[in-house]
């Protein structure tokens, strides 16, 4: 059928033609993103049809996606440096699972060139956007906290609550450090309500 590069190029085009939809949503920060379930089943189906197989592995230093040509010994290797992510209140194995899930997602996004719109690119240098942002009144600290709590309360599983905190913690560090402790308490409360220890 072709070499591994031809097959990967074909897989990329077939995946782009699927019209993938983002199901992940960070309501607090107001953006959507691809979850593994949005694209991995399609990738597996396409890979199976054209003779590719993706294998993910991890070491302390690297996350690796090796794409094998099932018709010969060709392979492509995509790597990403491992980073630590610690969600307070989680067991070490849960933190490891979160890191590995993120890494798998980013490896496949990179290998298949799955694009996510970059909000910054659209707004940089756009005077209308800058004017609009300047004219908008910043939310009060209490409103920010209540929005975060509402987002947590709409979350129905521990993994999603953890992901929400991982994505929101830098926001509180940078923009609202004075309410971060209250936000963390709300996160722990929701985590416990959902059965976390």
C-alpha atoms as a printed R data frame, in Angstrom:
    type eleno elety resid chain resno       x      y      z
1   ATOM     1    CA   UNK     A     1   0.000  0.000  0.000
2   ATOM     2    CA   UNK     A     2   2.875  2.384  0.557
3   ATOM     3    CA   UNK     A     3   5.560  3.386  2.972
4   ATOM     4    CA   UNK     A     4   4.834  4.613  6.471
5   ATOM     5    CA   UNK     A     5   4.989  8.282  5.464
6   ATOM     6    CA   UNK     A     6   2.402  7.803  2.722
7   ATOM     7    CA   UNK     A     7   0.171  5.901  5.125
8   ATOM     8    CA   UNK     A     8   0.469  8.559  7.819
9   ATOM     9    CA   UNK     A     9  -0.299 11.303  5.288
10  ATOM    10    CA   UNK     A    10  -3.370  9.352  4.184
11  ATOM    11    CA   UNK     A    11  -4.445  8.840  7.807
12  ATOM    12    CA   UNK     A    12  -4.151 12.587  8.475
13  ATOM    13    CA   UNK     A    13  -6.334 13.450  5.482
14  ATOM    14    CA   UNK     A    14  -8.937 10.798  6.333
15  ATOM    15    CA   UNK     A    15  -9.084 12.030  9.921
16  ATOM    16    CA   UNK     A    16  -9.467 15.673  8.826
17  ATOM    17    CA   UNK     A    17 -12.379 14.622  6.611
18  ATOM    18    CA   UNK     A    18 -14.179 13.134  9.623
19  ATOM    19    CA   UNK     A    19 -15.121 16.594 10.938
20  ATOM    20    CA   UNK     A    20 -14.027 15.954 14.517
21  ATOM    21    CA   UNK     A    21 -15.919 17.773 17.262
22  ATOM    22    CA   UNK     A    22 -14.481 18.841 20.605
23  ATOM    23    CA   UNK     A    23 -16.372 17.393 23.562
24  ATOM    24    CA   UNK     A    24 -14.062 18.646 26.306
25  ATOM    25    CA   UNK     A    25 -15.088 21.935 27.837
26  ATOM    26    CA   UNK     A    26 -13.477 24.100 30.458
27  ATOM    27    CA   UNK     A    27 -16.517 26.162 31.399
28  ATOM    28    CA   UNK     A    28 -14.570 28.213 33.897
29  ATOM    29    CA   UNK     A    29 -11.952 29.417 31.428
30  ATOM    30    CA   UNK     A    30 -14.375 29.356 28.507
31  ATOM    31    CA   UNK     A    31 -12.732 27.071 25.958
32  ATOM    32    CA   UNK     A    32 -13.292 23.675 24.383
33  ATOM    33    CA   UNK     A    33 -10.711 21.020 23.600
34  ATOM    34    CA   UNK     A    34 -10.342 17.569 22.089
35  ATOM    35    CA   UNK     A    35 -10.562 14.618 24.447
36  ATOM    36    CA   UNK     A    36  -9.053 11.259 23.499
37  ATOM    37    CA   UNK     A    37 -12.530  9.874 22.883
38  ATOM    38    CA   UNK     A    38 -13.128 12.582 20.253
39  ATOM    39    CA   UNK     A    39 -10.461 11.242 17.912
40  ATOM    40    CA   UNK     A    40  -8.849  7.987 19.101
41  ATOM    41    CA   UNK     A    41 -11.637  5.627 17.903
42  ATOM    42    CA   UNK     A    42 -11.442  7.227 14.431
43  ATOM    43    CA   UNK     A    43  -7.642  6.998 14.421
44  ATOM    44    CA   UNK     A    44  -7.744  3.330 15.412
45  ATOM    45    CA   UNK     A    45 -10.257  2.601 12.641
46  ATOM    46    CA   UNK     A    46  -8.220  4.483 10.010
47  ATOM    47    CA   UNK     A    47  -4.942  2.917 11.171
48  ATOM    48    CA   UNK     A    48  -6.523 -0.545 11.009
49  ATOM    49    CA   UNK     A    49  -7.781  0.043  7.458
50  ATOM    50    CA   UNK     A    50  -4.492  1.345  6.055
51  ATOM    51    CA   UNK     A    51  -2.062 -0.829  8.010
52  ATOM    52    CA   UNK     A    52  -0.717  1.304 10.835
53  ATOM    53    CA   UNK     A    53  -0.604  0.649 14.573
54  ATOM    54    CA   UNK     A    54   0.129  3.211 17.299
55  ATOM    55    CA   UNK     A    55   1.759  2.159 20.573
56  ATOM    56    CA   UNK     A    56   2.215  4.602 23.471
57  ATOM    57    CA   UNK     A    57   4.862  4.056 26.141
58  ATOM    58    CA   UNK     A    58   6.269  6.070 29.019
59  ATOM    59    CA   UNK     A    59   9.570  6.463 30.829
60  ATOM    60    CA   UNK     A    60  10.466  8.936 33.570
61  ATOM    61    CA   UNK     A    61  11.754 11.360 30.924
62  ATOM    62    CA   UNK     A    62   9.642 10.762 27.797
63  ATOM    63    CA   UNK     A    63   6.209  9.862 26.549
64  ATOM    64    CA   UNK     A    64   6.528  8.069 23.213
65  ATOM    65    CA   UNK     A    65   4.074  7.253 20.433
66  ATOM    66    CA   UNK     A    66   5.541  4.694 18.036
67  ATOM    67    CA   UNK     A    67   3.565  4.274 14.823
68  ATOM    68    CA   UNK     A    68   4.293  0.942 13.130
69  ATOM    69    CA   UNK     A    69   3.677 -0.019  9.508
70  ATOM    70    CA   UNK     A    70   1.956 -3.408  9.897
71  ATOM    71    CA   UNK     A    71   3.205 -4.566  6.475
72  ATOM    72    CA   UNK     A    72   6.937 -4.206  7.205
73  ATOM    73    CA   UNK     A    73   9.400 -3.048  9.877
74  ATOM    74    CA   UNK     A    74   8.990  0.700  9.308
75  ATOM    75    CA   UNK     A    75   8.132  2.862 12.287
76  ATOM    76    CA   UNK     A    76   7.863  6.528 13.243
77  ATOM    77    CA   UNK     A    77   8.581  7.749 16.755
78  ATOM    78    CA   UNK     A    78   6.945 10.851 18.271
79  ATOM    79    CA   UNK     A    79   8.130 11.934 21.738
80  ATOM    80    CA   UNK     A    80   7.197 14.468 24.369
81  ATOM    81    CA   UNK     A    81   9.037 15.292 27.601
82  ATOM    82    CA   UNK     A    82   7.283 14.040 30.711
83  ATOM    83    CA   UNK     A    83   6.073 16.697 33.127
84  ATOM    84    CA   UNK     A    84   4.678 16.405 36.614
85  ATOM    85    CA   UNK     A    85   1.115 17.337 37.476
86  ATOM    86    CA   UNK     A    86  -0.005 17.088 41.052
87  ATOM    87    CA   UNK     A    87  -3.643 17.367 41.941
88  ATOM    88    CA   UNK     A    88  -3.978 17.905 45.660
89  ATOM    89    CA   UNK     A    89  -6.119 15.289 47.334
90  ATOM    90    CA   UNK     A    90  -5.341 12.632 44.715
91  ATOM    91    CA   UNK     A    91  -3.472  9.414 45.131
92  ATOM    92    CA   UNK     A    92  -0.134  9.184 43.267
93  ATOM    93    CA   UNK     A    93  -1.597  6.645 40.833
94  ATOM    94    CA   UNK     A    94  -4.388  9.103 39.959
95  ATOM    95    CA   UNK     A    95  -1.808 11.816 39.234
96  ATOM    96    CA   UNK     A    96   0.113  9.359 37.055
97  ATOM    97    CA   UNK     A    97  -3.075  8.482 35.180
98  ATOM    98    CA   UNK     A    98  -3.811 12.160 34.561
99  ATOM    99    CA   UNK     A    99  -0.283 12.752 33.221
100 ATOM   100    CA   UNK     A   100  -0.444  9.718 30.938
101 ATOM   101    CA   UNK     A   101  -3.871 10.694 29.590
102 ATOM   102    CA   UNK     A   102  -2.658 14.210 28.759
103 ATOM   103    CA   UNK     A   103   0.496 12.859 27.143
104 ATOM   104    CA   UNK     A   104  -1.422 10.351 24.979
105 ATOM   105    CA   UNK     A   105  -3.700 13.144 23.842
106 ATOM   106    CA   UNK     A   106  -0.842 15.478 22.915
107 ATOM   107    CA   UNK     A   107   1.157 12.734 21.173
108 ATOM   108    CA   UNK     A   108  -1.768 11.864 18.910
109 ATOM   109    CA   UNK     A   109  -2.605 15.546 18.329
110 ATOM   110    CA   UNK     A   110   0.982 16.019 17.172
111 ATOM   111    CA   UNK     A   111   1.314 12.846 15.090
112 ATOM   112    CA   UNK     A   112  -1.990 13.295 13.253
113 ATOM   113    CA   UNK     A   113  -1.691 17.087 13.117
114 ATOM   114    CA   UNK     A   114  -5.060 17.567 14.759
115 ATOM   115    CA   UNK     A   115  -5.468 21.306 15.061
116 ATOM   116    CA   UNK     A   116  -7.136 23.278 17.795
117 ATOM   117    CA   UNK     A   117  -7.939 26.916 17.152
118 ATOM   118    CA   UNK     A   118  -5.623 29.219 19.018
119 ATOM   119    CA   UNK     A   119  -7.679 32.019 20.537
120 ATOM   120    CA   UNK     A   120  -4.600 34.176 20.931
121 ATOM   121    CA   UNK     A   121  -3.793 34.076 17.208
122 ATOM   122    CA   UNK     A   122  -7.247 35.397 16.301
123 ATOM   123    CA   UNK     A   123  -7.113 38.278 18.731
124 ATOM   124    CA   UNK     A   124  -3.513 39.493 18.564
125 ATOM   125    CA   UNK     A   125  -3.444 42.889 16.903
126 ATOM   126    CA   UNK     A   126  -7.216 43.039 16.497
127 ATOM   127    CA   UNK     A   127  -8.151 46.567 17.664
128 ATOM   128    CA   UNK     A   128 -11.851 45.692 17.905
129 ATOM   129    CA   UNK     A   129 -11.066 42.832 20.277
130 ATOM   130    CA   UNK     A   130  -8.700 44.972 22.359
131 ATOM   131    CA   UNK     A   131 -11.293 47.771 22.615
132 ATOM   132    CA   UNK     A   132 -14.003 45.294 23.558
133 ATOM   133    CA   UNK     A   133 -11.835 43.723 26.261
134 ATOM   134    CA   UNK     A   134 -10.926 47.125 27.709
135 ATOM   135    CA   UNK     A   135 -14.570 48.162 27.847
136 ATOM   136    CA   UNK     A   136 -15.655 44.972 29.591
137 ATOM   137    CA   UNK     A   137 -15.829 45.280 33.325
138 ATOM   138    CA   UNK     A   138 -13.705 42.701 35.111
139 ATOM   139    CA   UNK     A   139 -15.648 40.157 37.107
140 ATOM   140    CA   UNK     A   140 -15.620 40.534 40.854
141 ATOM   141    CA   UNK     A   141 -13.642 37.996 42.840
142 ATOM   142    CA   UNK     A   142 -16.868 36.608 44.269
143 ATOM   143    CA   UNK     A   143 -18.380 36.227 40.785
144 ATOM   144    CA   UNK     A   144 -15.253 34.382 39.609
145 ATOM   145    CA   UNK     A   145 -15.416 32.063 42.606
146 ATOM   146    CA   UNK     A   146 -19.147 31.399 42.167
147 ATOM   147    CA   UNK     A   147 -18.648 30.622 38.469
148 ATOM   148    CA   UNK     A   148 -15.874 28.172 39.365
149 ATOM   149    CA   UNK     A   149 -18.047 26.491 42.015
150 ATOM   150    CA   UNK     A   150 -20.960 26.216 39.561
151 ATOM   151    CA   UNK     A   151 -18.636 24.599 37.032
152 ATOM   152    CA   UNK     A   152 -17.380 22.119 39.636
153 ATOM   153    CA   UNK     A   153 -20.925 21.288 40.711
154 ATOM   154    CA   UNK     A   154 -21.924 20.548 37.117
155 ATOM   155    CA   UNK     A   155 -19.085 18.026 36.882
156 ATOM   156    CA   UNK     A   156 -20.178 14.447 37.485
157 ATOM   157    CA   UNK     A   157 -16.991 12.423 37.923
158 ATOM   158    CA   UNK     A   158 -13.739 12.654 39.850
159 ATOM   159    CA   UNK     A   159 -11.515 12.694 36.750
160 ATOM   160    CA   UNK     A   160 -13.372 15.701 35.318
161 ATOM   161    CA   UNK     A   161 -13.187 17.514 38.669
162 ATOM   162    CA   UNK     A   162  -9.423 16.874 38.803
163 ATOM   163    CA   UNK     A   163  -9.012 18.086 35.235
164 ATOM   164    CA   UNK     A   164 -11.012 21.225 36.050
165 ATOM   165    CA   UNK     A   165  -8.709 22.018 38.978
166 ATOM   166    CA   UNK     A   166  -5.535 21.309 36.968
167 ATOM   167    CA   UNK     A   167  -6.699 23.759 34.306
168 ATOM   168    CA   UNK     A   168  -8.010 26.391 36.735
169 ATOM   169    CA   UNK     A   169  -5.228 26.464 39.319
170 ATOM   170    CA   UNK     A   170  -2.832 28.531 37.134
171 ATOM   171    CA   UNK     A   171  -5.650 31.036 36.549
172 ATOM   172    CA   UNK     A   172  -6.120 31.498 40.300
173 ATOM   173    CA   UNK     A   173  -2.342 31.705 40.815
174 ATOM   174    CA   UNK     A   174  -2.014 34.475 38.246
175 ATOM   175    CA   UNK     A   175  -5.257 36.448 38.425
176 ATOM   176    CA   UNK     A   176  -6.876 35.779 41.799
177 ATOM   177    CA   UNK     A   177  -4.387 34.374 44.329
178 ATOM   178    CA   UNK     A   178  -6.430 35.891 47.149
179 ATOM   179    CA   UNK     A   179  -9.337 33.488 46.472
180 ATOM   180    CA   UNK     A   180  -7.312 30.448 45.419
181 ATOM   181    CA   UNK     A   181  -7.628 28.854 48.861
182 ATOM   182    CA   UNK     A   182 -11.435 29.138 48.732
183 ATOM   183    CA   UNK     A   183 -11.457 27.741 45.186
184 ATOM   184    CA   UNK     A   184  -9.294 24.829 46.306
185 ATOM   185    CA   UNK     A   185 -11.653 24.169 49.232
186 ATOM   186    CA   UNK     A   186 -14.573 24.074 46.772
187 ATOM   187    CA   UNK     A   187 -12.626 21.644 44.579
188 ATOM   188    CA   UNK     A   188 -11.863 19.347 47.547
189 ATOM   189    CA   UNK     A   189 -15.506 19.523 48.654
190 ATOM   190    CA   UNK     A   190 -16.770 18.451 45.210
191 ATOM   191    CA   UNK     A   191 -14.059 15.799 44.935
192 ATOM   192    CA   UNK     A   192 -15.187 14.339 48.278
193 ATOM   193    CA   UNK     A   193 -18.876 14.505 47.291
194 ATOM   194    CA   UNK     A   194 -18.063 12.369 44.253
195 ATOM   195    CA   UNK     A   195 -16.395  9.722 46.421
196 ATOM   196    CA   UNK     A   196 -12.772 10.850 46.376
197 ATOM   197    CA   UNK     A   197 -10.577 10.352 49.400
